[in-house]
Amino acid sequence: MAPMTRFIATLSSLALVLVAYLAMALPVAACDCMALEPMSAYVGSPERVIFSGTVQTPEPNGTPVLVTRWFQGEGAAGMVRIQGEWGIGGASCETPLPPAGTEWIFVASRFEEELAVNLCTPHAAVGSDAGAAMLADAITTFGDGGGAPQGESAPPAAPGEPGGGGGGVAPGLSPGALVVGSVAIVGLIAGVLLVVRRRSEGPTP
């Protein structure tokens, strides 16, 4: 009977291990992502919007992304907002939030008018090996995709940059100098007008 008892105990232990493994694996299996596919697999897909851009600070209505290249999808714009399932990953398909100020390439999902990113939508930092490979593949598949998307102007340059505003102050002139110069010009014009008026009225009898 002893061998049979040991066999039953061993079988029971294996069953418990299997149940525990399945219990741990089920939440992860709830987010079952497909393997990364080449960009050619997304060509012509209306559900996939592919672009690269610099991530901005998240806002309540989405995370703004300043677009650098637009490869595929309707709604091309200089700035888009993505709805992300940001988190630590797992059953809800959460993915870490990209740091603001970094450039990423996204294969986003389109849900009506929203662009969504999660653990199962390919995306990577352009500065990483994976992101550089995705960007190169996208350029090979769709073309350069560079420049501001059609119908959108480039973001305004900051003051001091080429093309940027400087508050209307000419280089090398301080606001104080402009005020003094303006007062001098106004005084000169007033003096000229006074002299002309007196001459037109003639000598006083």
C-alpha positions as CSV (number, residue, x, y, z in Angstrom):
1,M,0.0,0.0,0.0
2,A,2.9,2.3,0.6
3,P,3.9,2.7,-3.1
4,M,0.3,3.5,-3.9
5,T,0.1,6.1,-1.2
6,R,3.2,7.8,-2.4
7,F,1.9,7.8,-5.9
8,I,-1.4,9.4,-4.9
9,A,0.5,12.0,-2.8
10,T,2.8,12.8,-5.7
11,L,-0.2,13.1,-8.1
12,S,-2.0,15.3,-5.7
13,S,1.0,17.6,-5.4
14,L,1.4,17.9,-9.2
15,A,-2.3,18.7,-9.5
16,L,-2.0,21.5,-6.9
17,V,1.0,22.9,-8.7
18,L,-0.9,22.9,-12.0
19,V,-3.9,24.7,-10.5
20,A,-1.6,27.3,-8.9
21,Y,0.2,27.9,-12.2
22,L,-3.1,28.3,-14.1
23,A,-4.4,30.7,-11.4
24,M,-1.4,32.9,-11.8
25,A,-1.3,32.7,-15.6
26,L,-5.0,33.5,-16.2
27,P,-4.8,37.2,-15.5
28,V,-1.8,37.7,-17.8
29,A,-3.5,35.7,-20.5
30,A,-6.4,38.2,-20.4
31,C,-4.0,40.5,-22.3
32,D,-2.7,38.3,-25.1
33,C,-0.8,40.4,-27.6
34,M,0.3,39.4,-31.0
35,A,4.0,39.4,-31.9
36,L,5.4,42.5,-33.4
37,E,4.8,42.5,-37.1
38,P,6.6,44.4,-39.9
39,M,5.2,47.7,-41.1
40,S,4.1,46.1,-44.3
41,A,1.4,44.1,-42.3
42,Y,-0.3,47.4,-41.5
43,V,-0.4,48.9,-45.0
44,G,-3.9,50.0,-45.8
45,S,-5.4,49.1,-42.4
46,P,-7.9,51.8,-41.4
47,E,-7.6,50.8,-37.7
48,R,-3.8,51.5,-37.6
49,V,-2.4,55.0,-37.5
50,I,1.3,55.2,-37.7
51,F,3.3,58.3,-36.8
52,S,6.3,59.5,-34.8
53,G,6.4,62.5,-32.5
54,T,7.6,64.1,-29.3
55,V,5.5,63.2,-26.3
56,Q,4.3,66.2,-24.3
57,T,3.0,66.4,-20.7
58,P,-0.2,64.4,-20.2
59,E,-3.5,66.3,-20.0
60,P,-6.9,65.2,-18.8
61,N,-8.2,64.7,-22.3
62,G,-5.2,62.7,-23.5
63,T,-1.4,62.9,-24.0
64,P,-0.4,65.4,-26.7
65,V,2.2,64.3,-29.2
66,L,4.0,66.9,-31.4
67,V,4.1,65.0,-34.7
68,T,7.5,64.7,-36.5
69,R,6.5,62.1,-39.2
70,W,3.1,60.9,-40.3
71,F,3.2,57.6,-42.2
72,Q,-0.4,56.3,-42.4
73,G,-3.9,57.1,-41.3
74,E,-6.5,59.8,-41.5
75,G,-6.5,62.8,-39.2
76,A,-2.9,63.9,-39.9
77,A,-2.1,66.9,-37.8
78,G,0.8,68.7,-36.3
79,M,-0.4,67.8,-32.9
80,V,-2.4,64.8,-31.9
81,R,-3.7,63.3,-28.6
82,I,-3.5,59.7,-27.7
83,Q,-5.5,57.9,-25.1
84,G,-3.2,55.5,-23.4
85,E,-3.7,52.7,-20.9
86,W,-0.8,53.9,-18.9
87,G,0.4,51.7,-16.0
88,I,2.6,48.8,-15.1
89,G,1.2,46.3,-17.6
90,G,-0.6,43.1,-17.1
91,A,-4.1,41.9,-17.5
92,S,-5.4,45.4,-18.5
93,C,-2.8,45.7,-21.3
94,E,-1.3,48.8,-19.5
95,T,2.0,50.2,-20.8
96,P,4.4,52.6,-19.1
97,L,3.8,56.2,-19.9
98,P,6.4,57.6,-22.3
99,P,8.4,60.4,-20.7
100,A,7.6,63.9,-21.8
101,G,10.2,65.4,-24.2
102,T,11.1,62.0,-25.8
103,E,10.4,61.1,-29.4
104,W,8.5,57.9,-30.0
105,I,7.1,56.0,-33.0
106,F,3.5,54.7,-32.6
107,V,1.3,52.1,-34.3
108,A,-1.8,53.4,-32.6
109,S,-5.3,51.9,-32.8
110,R,-8.2,54.1,-34.0
111,F,-11.5,54.0,-32.1
112,E,-13.8,56.4,-33.8
113,E,-12.0,59.8,-33.4
114,E,-9.6,58.6,-30.7
115,L,-6.1,57.2,-31.0
116,A,-5.3,54.6,-28.4
117,V,-2.0,53.1,-27.3
118,N,-1.6,50.1,-25.0
119,L,0.7,47.1,-24.4
120,C,-0.5,45.5,-27.6
121,T,0.0,48.4,-29.9
122,P,3.6,48.6,-31.1
123,H,5.5,51.7,-29.9
124,A,9.0,52.4,-28.9
125,A,11.4,55.3,-28.2
126,V,13.1,56.4,-31.4
127,G,16.4,56.6,-29.5
128,S,16.2,52.9,-28.6
129,D,17.3,50.0,-30.9
130,A,13.7,48.8,-31.2
131,G,12.4,52.3,-32.0
132,A,15.2,53.0,-34.6
133,A,14.4,49.7,-36.3
134,M,10.6,50.5,-36.3
135,L,11.3,54.0,-37.8
136,A,13.6,52.6,-40.5
137,D,11.0,50.0,-41.4
138,A,8.3,52.7,-41.5
139,I,10.3,54.9,-43.8
140,T,11.1,52.0,-46.1
141,T,7.4,51.0,-46.2
142,F,5.6,54.3,-46.3
143,G,8.2,56.9,-47.4
144,D,9.9,59.6,-45.4
145,G,6.8,61.0,-43.8
146,G,8.7,64.1,-42.9
147,G,7.5,67.7,-42.4
148,A,4.4,69.1,-40.9
149,P,1.3,67.2,-42.1
150,Q,-0.7,68.8,-44.9
151,G,-3.1,71.4,-43.7
152,E,-1.2,72.1,-40.5
153,S,1.4,74.7,-40.0
154,A,4.5,74.1,-38.1
155,P,4.5,75.1,-34.4
156,P,5.6,78.8,-33.9
157,A,9.2,79.3,-33.2
158,A,10.1,80.5,-29.7
159,P,11.4,84.1,-29.2
160,G,15.0,84.3,-30.1
161,E,14.8,81.4,-32.6
162,P,14.9,82.0,-36.4
163,G,11.4,83.1,-37.4
164,G,10.3,83.5,-33.8
165,G,8.8,86.7,-32.3
166,G,10.8,88.9,-30.1
167,G,8.1,91.2,-28.8
168,G,8.7,93.6,-31.7
169,V,12.1,94.7,-30.2
170,A,14.9,95.1,-32.8
171,P,18.1,93.2,-31.9
172,G,20.5,95.4,-29.9
173,L,17.9,97.9,-28.7
174,S,16.6,97.9,-25.2
175,P,13.0,98.9,-24.3
176,G,14.3,102.0,-22.5
177,A,16.2,103.2,-25.6
178,L,13.0,102.8,-27.7
179,V,11.0,104.8,-25.2
180,V,13.5,107.7,-25.2
181,G,13.7,107.6,-29.0
182,S,9.9,107.7,-29.4
183,V,9.6,110.7,-27.0
184,A,12.3,112.5,-28.9
185,I,10.6,111.9,-32.3
186,V,7.2,113.0,-30.9
187,G,8.7,116.2,-29.5
188,L,10.5,116.9,-32.8
189,I,7.3,116.5,-34.8
190,A,5.3,118.8,-32.3
191,G,8.0,121.5,-32.6
192,V,7.9,121.4,-36.4
193,L,4.1,121.7,-36.5
194,L,4.2,124.6,-34.0
195,V,6.7,126.5,-36.2
196,V,4.7,125.9,-39.4
197,R,1.5,127.1,-37.6
198,R,3.1,130.3,-36.5
199,R,4.5,131.1,-39.9
200,S,1.1,130.4,-41.5
201,E,-0.6,132.8,-39.1
202,G,1.9,135.6,-40.0
203,P,3.4,138.3,-37.7
204,T,1.4,139.5,-34.8
205,P,0.3,143.2,-35.2
